[in-house]
Amino acid sequence: MNDEELQRWREHTEALIDELIEDGTNEEVHHTIEHHFASTDFELLEKAAVTAFKMGFDVEEPEEAELETGEKIFAFDIVTEQALDFDIIFDEAKTMYQLAKQCNVDYDGWGTYFEE
């Protein structure tokens, strides 16, 4: 992972956690983290999903979507449950990014939900 990409995911992780805390999410509970993967090539995406599954990750079923341009894209999420801790989530994001690069698909970051 190059420094520019690493910095981008670091900033994304910091910003998302900060926004959740500002909004009053419950920092004491684990959050459902969804890491997003995408590709225009279904076979590549399917291979990435199988690789992630073999690594022990909880992989959601791949889905087909259409971009505004009309181009078809395929996507799946890897779901984890984590404390809202920068180091834990950033390490996880680095792992997901490396998995995506290894499998020639796009890592589209992560998201989570507000917890009461």
ZIVEN-V644123 format. One record per residue. N is the residue number from 0. RES is the residue in one letter. SS is DSSP state (helix for helix, strand for strand, loop for the rest). OMEGA is omega in radians with two decimals (NA if undefined). Layout:
BEGIN
n:N res:RES ss:SS omega:OMEGA
n:N res:RES ss:SS omega:OMEGA
END
This chain:
BEGIN
n:0 res:M ss:loop omega:-3.14
n:1 res:N ss:loop omega:-3.04
n:2 res:D ss:helix omega:-3.12
n:3 res:E ss:helix omega:3.12
n:4 res:E ss:helix omega:3.11
n:5 res:L ss:helix omega:3.13
n:6 res:Q ss:helix omega:3.12
n:7 res:R ss:helix omega:-3.14
n:8 res:W ss:helix omega:3.06
n:9 res:R ss:helix omega:-3.13
n:10 res:E ss:helix omega:3.11
n:11 res:H ss:helix omega:-3.10
n:12 res:T ss:helix omega:3.12
n:13 res:E ss:helix omega:-3.09
n:14 res:A ss:helix omega:-3.11
n:15 res:L ss:helix omega:3.13
n:16 res:I ss:helix omega:3.12
n:17 res:D ss:helix omega:-3.14
n:18 res:E ss:helix omega:3.13
n:19 res:L ss:helix omega:-3.13
n:20 res:I ss:helix omega:3.10
n:21 res:E ss:helix omega:-3.14
n:22 res:D ss:loop omega:3.07
n:23 res:G ss:loop omega:3.10
n:24 res:T ss:loop omega:-3.14
n:25 res:N ss:loop omega:-3.10
n:26 res:E ss:loop omega:-3.07
n:27 res:E ss:loop omega:-3.10
n:28 res:V ss:loop omega:3.06
n:29 res:H ss:loop omega:3.10
n:30 res:H ss:strand omega:3.04
n:31 res:T ss:strand omega:-3.13
n:32 res:I ss:strand omega:3.11
n:33 res:E ss:strand omega:3.08
n:34 res:H ss:strand omega:-3.00
n:35 res:H ss:strand omega:3.10
n:36 res:F ss:strand omega:-3.12
n:37 res:A ss:strand omega:3.06
n:38 res:S ss:strand omega:3.02
n:39 res:T ss:loop omega:-3.12
n:40 res:D ss:loop omega:-3.07
n:41 res:F ss:helix omega:-3.11
n:42 res:E ss:helix omega:3.10
n:43 res:L ss:helix omega:-3.13
n:44 res:L ss:helix omega:3.13
n:45 res:E ss:helix omega:3.10
n:46 res:K ss:helix omega:3.10
n:47 res:A ss:helix omega:3.12
n:48 res:A ss:helix omega:3.13
n:49 res:V ss:helix omega:3.10
n:50 res:T ss:helix omega:3.14
n:51 res:A ss:helix omega:3.12
n:52 res:F ss:helix omega:3.14
n:53 res:K ss:helix omega:3.09
n:54 res:M ss:loop omega:3.08
n:55 res:G ss:loop omega:3.14
n:56 res:F ss:loop omega:3.06
n:57 res:D ss:strand omega:-3.03
n:58 res:V ss:strand omega:3.07
n:59 res:E ss:loop omega:3.12
n:60 res:E ss:loop omega:3.08
n:61 res:P ss:loop omega:3.14
n:62 res:E ss:strand omega:3.10
n:63 res:E ss:strand omega:3.09
n:64 res:A ss:strand omega:3.11
n:65 res:E ss:strand omega:3.10
n:66 res:L ss:loop omega:3.12
n:67 res:E ss:loop omega:-3.14
n:68 res:T ss:loop omega:-3.10
n:69 res:G ss:loop omega:3.14
n:70 res:E ss:loop omega:3.10
n:71 res:K ss:strand omega:3.09
n:72 res:I ss:strand omega:-3.14
n:73 res:F ss:strand omega:-3.06
n:74 res:A ss:strand omega:2.97
n:75 res:F ss:strand omega:3.10
n:76 res:D ss:strand omega:2.90
n:77 res:I ss:strand omega:-3.05
n:78 res:V ss:strand omega:3.05
n:79 res:T ss:strand omega:3.04
n:80 res:E ss:strand omega:-3.06
n:81 res:Q ss:strand omega:2.94
n:82 res:A ss:loop omega:3.14
n:83 res:L ss:loop omega:-3.05
n:84 res:D ss:loop omega:-3.06
n:85 res:F ss:helix omega:-3.05
n:86 res:D ss:helix omega:-3.14
n:87 res:I ss:helix omega:-3.06
n:88 res:I ss:helix omega:3.12
n:89 res:F ss:helix omega:3.07
n:90 res:D ss:helix omega:3.11
n:91 res:E ss:helix omega:3.12
n:92 res:A ss:helix omega:3.10
n:93 res:K ss:helix omega:3.11
n:94 res:T ss:helix omega:-3.13
n:95 res:M ss:helix omega:3.11
n:96 res:Y ss:helix omega:3.14
n:97 res:Q ss:helix omega:3.07
n:98 res:L ss:helix omega:3.14
n:99 res:A ss:helix omega:3.13
n:100 res:K ss:helix omega:3.14
n:101 res:Q ss:helix omega:-3.07
n:102 res:C ss:helix omega:3.12
n:103 res:N ss:loop omega:3.02
n:104 res:V ss:loop omega:-3.13
n:105 res:D ss:strand omega:2.96
n:106 res:Y ss:strand omega:-3.04
n:107 res:D ss:strand omega:3.07
n:108 res:G ss:strand omega:-3.10
n:109 res:W ss:strand omega:3.08
n:110 res:G ss:strand omega:3.11
n:111 res:T ss:loop omega:-3.11
n:112 res:Y ss:loop omega:3.04
n:113 res:F ss:loop omega:3.10
n:114 res:E ss:loop omega:3.12
n:115 res:E ss:loop omega:NA
END
